[in-house]
Amino acid sequence: MSNHQNEPREYDAVLGGQSSIPVNAAVLGGIPGVKSRLASPAVEVRITALSEALKYGEAGLDLIIQALHDESMQVNLAAYSLLKDRNEEKIQQHLRNYFPIFEFDVITVDAYGKENSRTKSFARFFAEDLGNSIVLEMVYIPGGTFMMGSPNSDADRRDSESPQHPVTVPTFYAGKYAITQPQWESVMGYNPSYFKGEKRPVVNVSPAMAVQFCNKLSQKTGKKYRLLSEAEWEYACRAGTTTPFHFGETITPELANYEGYSYHLYTKGPGGQPRGTTDVGSFPPNAFGLYDMHGNVWEWCRDKWHDNYNGAPTDGSSWETGTSKKSPVRGGTWLINLKKCRSATRDGLTPDFCLNLNGFRVACATAWT
């Protein structure tokens, strides 16, 4: 009598998601097999099982809905991507419960800054509770392919914005706003900003300080927070547009906080107040639902600085090889003219350049950790 009678034989069927599957064994199919693979400790196995679940009608959809609450954000997003275009009320209700939406107007302007369209839109997000009624809103950014950099036809382009090249960016979450002073203080315990305000972005932040914030936020929440890569930042800023600004060919003081008239640090603004940062969300968002992507504060990115895009990654990840001591910033600032607030504009600054111009936005990753 064999001492291994409980072990599977060569052609036995075994449950999916087991740590070891014998050679030539069949994986259990149908709903039981999908359920088993959804219980696997491997995220990749669970994501594959979700796609298979679509074959099994209502029972499969119920499993995908349940996966919205999976502990892995990658699995959450895989489930969301499978459900987001379905019209069944039950599914839409679950999506609203797990991924609430906010509504906004998307505005475009002509070459003279005159509004030429205004459309209603919405975006999905999740709210991270940081305690003491402080919330960090993270917006769902659908993955896609775009042309990174500026075309030769852009009169304001710089060599650092070339060559223009296609990049495919995976789905991720981005901060609805740049990190605010209360958000920073809730994690770091102090406020380095010059322009103080409950809704103003934190400034006087170096890239190392921004990374430290992300690390502490990750420990606090159990999610993987980080800075955006340059590719993610530009993709998120453009939100499907190809014009110099997501608003169109130009921006105006009604659309963004920039300084087009003077470089004096203490230029007086409206009402005689010192010109500086403005409250986040003071200007209209782009089509993804992200605010202040043009102007207000430079936003640090995760990459090392490179003088151009020769050899740059095309998969949306950050470009962290190289010897440059500089870090890239995006978006322009309250002090800079509109040409340097374009979607493609990039600058490289040394780590000690942490003035009242520099802030950052966070990403919650699904592919890049």
N, C-alpha and C positions, 0 to 999 in steps of 0.2 A: 504494500500500500504506500502511495507517495506521501512524503512529508510536506509536499507543496500543493495540496489539493485545493487550497483557497486562492492560489495565484491564477491569473487569467492564462488561458491557453492561447495558442497562436492566433486563432481567428475569432476569439471571443470579442463581444462588444464591451466597451468600457465607457464610463461616464466622461464627458468632456470636462476639461478643467483640472483633471488629475495631474499630479506632478510628474508622473511617469506613464507613458503609454507604450505598450509593447509593439515591436515591429509587426506590421501587417494587421494590427487590430483596427477595428472600425470604431469611430467616435459616435456615440449615441446621438441620433438626430431628433428632429421635431422639437416641440416645445420643451420636453424634458432636457434635451441636449442644450438648448439655448439657455435654459435656467441654470444648468450646471456650469456652463461657461461664464455666465454672468456672475457666478460665485467665485470665479477664479481669482487668485491674488494678483494675476498679471493684468495690468491695465489694457495692454494690446489685445489680449484674449477677450476681455469684456467688450471692447469697442467693436471687434469683429463680430461678436455674438449679436450686438445690436443691429447691425446691417442684416444679418440672417433673420432676425426676428420679424422683419417686414414681410416675410413670406407667409406668415401664419395669422394674418387677419387681425381680428380684435384682440385675441390672446397675445399676439406678438406686440401690438401697439401698447397694451397694458404693461408689458415688460419694459418697453422703451420709456413709457411715462414714469415708471418706478425708477429708472436709471437717472432721471433728473435729480434724484436725491442721493446718487452715489457719492461716496467720499472723495472720489477723484474728479477734479474739475475737467480733465480731459474727457472722461466718460460723460459728465454733465453736458459738455458742449457737443459731443458726438450725438447724444440723444436729442439735444435741441435742434441740431442741424437736420436730423431726420424728421422732426415734427413741425418745424417752423412754417412750412408751406402748406400744411394740411388745414382744412377749413372746419373740421368737426368741432362743435362747440365744447365737447368734453376736453379735447386736446388743448384748445385755445385757453380754456379756463385753467388747466394745469400750468400752461406756460405763463399765464398772467400771475399765478400764485408763486411760481418759482422764479420767473424772470419778469418782474414788473416792468411796465413801460412808462416812459415820459414822452409827452408830445411837445413839439416845437415847430417854428416856422423856418424853412430853409430859404434864404434870400440870395439872389444873384443881382449883379449890377452890370451896366454897360461900361465901355471904356472911359466914360466921363464920370463914373461913380453914381449914375442914376439907377435906382432900382428898376429892374425890368421883369422880375418874377418873384413870387412869394408863394410857396407851397407848404401845406401841412405835412408833417412827417412824424415819425416816432422812433424810439430806440429802446432796446431792452437793457436792463442793468441789474446789478445786485448791490445792496448797501452793506458795507462793512461797518459794524458798530465798534467804535473805538473807545466807548465809555463816556460818561458825562455829557450825553446827548450830542456827541461829536460823531459824524457819520462820513465815511468815505464812499462815494458813489463810483462804481466801476462799470463802464459801458461796454457792451458786447460789440466787438469789431469783427465782422465777417471776413474770412480770408479771401484772397484774390490775387490777381497779377496786375501790376501797373508798370509804367515807365518811370523809373527813378532818375532824377536829375532834370536839367532844363534843356530844351531843344536849341539848336543853333539859331533858330528864328527869334529867340528871346533876347531882346536888345540889352537886358540887364544881367544876362547870365555871366557867371565867372567860371574860370577854368576848373575850380574845385567842384563844380556841379556837372562835370562831364567825365567820361562819355555817358550820355543817356543810355540806359540799359533796362531790360525787363527784369523784374523781381517778383517772385511769388511769395506772398506773406501768409503764413498760417493764421487761423483764427486766434484771437486773444482778447483780453479785456484791457482797456485803457482808462485812466482816470478821467472822469467827466471834466474836471478842472485841474489846473496845476495844484500841487499840494499847498494847502492853506496854513496859516500860522497856528490856528488851534489844532489842526491835524498833526502838524509837526510837534507842537508842544506836548500833545497827548502821548506821543511815542518817545520823544527825546528829553522832555522835561525842561526845556528852555526855549527862548525865541530869539534868534539872531537878527531879525529883520530891522531895517531902518524905518521903512514906512509901515507903521503899526496899523492893524485893523483886523477885526474878527473874520472878515471875508476876503482879506487880501492874501495874495500868495506869499509864502515864506521866501525870503531873499537872503543875500549874503551867505549862500550855501555853495560849498565846493563839491566836486564830483564825489570825493571820498565821504563827505558828510551825507550826500544823497544816498550813496550805497549803504552807509551805516543805517540810515533811516529804513531803507528797504529790508535790510537784514533783521532789524528789531521788529518791524511790522510783520514780517514773516513769522518770527517767533511768537509774536502776540496773537496772531490770527490762525496759524497753522496752514496758511496758504503761501505760495511762492511768489512774493512780490519782488520786482526789480525795475530798473530803468528800461525805457524803450530802446530798442536798437534804432539806428538812424533810418533804416529801411522801414521799420514799423512806424516811426514818427512821421515820415513823409507820406507813407501810405494812408495813415490815419488822418493826417492834415488834409490831404487832397480829397479824400472821401469820394473817389470816383471822378474827380475833375481833372482836367489837363491844363487849365488856365494858370497864370502866375499865382493867383490867390484862389482859395475855394469859393470866394464870392464872385470871381470873374477876373476881368483884366486889371482891376485896381481895387484899392480899399479907400475908405473915407473915415474921418473922425467919428462918424456914426456907427462904424462897423468894427473898429479896433482901436486900441490904445497905443499909438505910436507918436513919434515927434518928427514931424515933417518940416519944421520951420526953424528950429534952433537946437544947438547942441549944448547950451548952457544948462548945467546940472539943476539949477534952481529956478528955471523959467517958471513964471507964474501961470497957473492954469485958470480955468473958469472960477470966478468969485475971488480971485487973488490968492488961491491956495497953491502951495508948492506942487508943481507937476511931478507925478511919480506913478507908482502902480495904482491900479483900480481894483475894486472888488471883482473876484472871479465871477463869471457869468453876466457881466455888465453889457456884453455885446452878443449879437446873434451867433448861434452855433453853426457848424457845418452839417452835412447830410448824415454823418454818423452820430450826431448829437454831442460832439466835443466842442468845448468853449475855449476861446482865447488862444487858438492855434496861431494867430497872427498878432504880434505885439505883446504888450504887457511885460512878460519876462522871458529871457532866454531860457530854454529848457535843456538841461544836460542830457546827453544820450550815453548809452552803455559802451559804445565803441572806442577804440583808439582813433586819433585823428590821422587821416591820410589826405594828401594834397589833391587827389582826384579819385575816380572810381575804377582805375585800372586794377584788375584783380579782386574787386569787391565781391563778397558773397551775393548769390542771386536767390537765396532761399529765405530771406527775411531775418536771418540771424545777425548778431552783432559782429563787427570786424575787429577782433581783439588781438590780432598779430601785429607786429611792427614795433618800432622803437620810439615813436613819438611820445613826448611827455605831455602833449596836449590832449584835451578831450573835446569832442564836438558839441556845439550848442545849436539849437534850432528855434525858429519862430520869430526872431527879432525881439525888441524890447520897447518900453515906453519912451526911450530916449532916441531911438534909431529911426531913420527915414523909411518910408514904405518900401523902397526897393530892396531893403535888407530884411523885410518881413515876408518875402515871398515863400511859397511852399517849398521851393528847391534850395533856398538860401541856407548855407551852412558856414559856420566859423569854427576855428579851433582855438581854444583858450587854455592857458596853463592852469594847473590845479589850484594855484593860489589866487586865481582871478575870481574871487567870490565877493563881488560888490552888490549893490542894491539893484542889480540888473538880472541876477541869476537865480532861477528857481528850477523846478523839475516837475515832471508828471510821472506817475508810476504805471507799470503794466503788471498784470497778473497772467502768468504764462500758461500755455497749454503744451507747447512744444519745446521752447527754449527755457532752460533752467539756469 
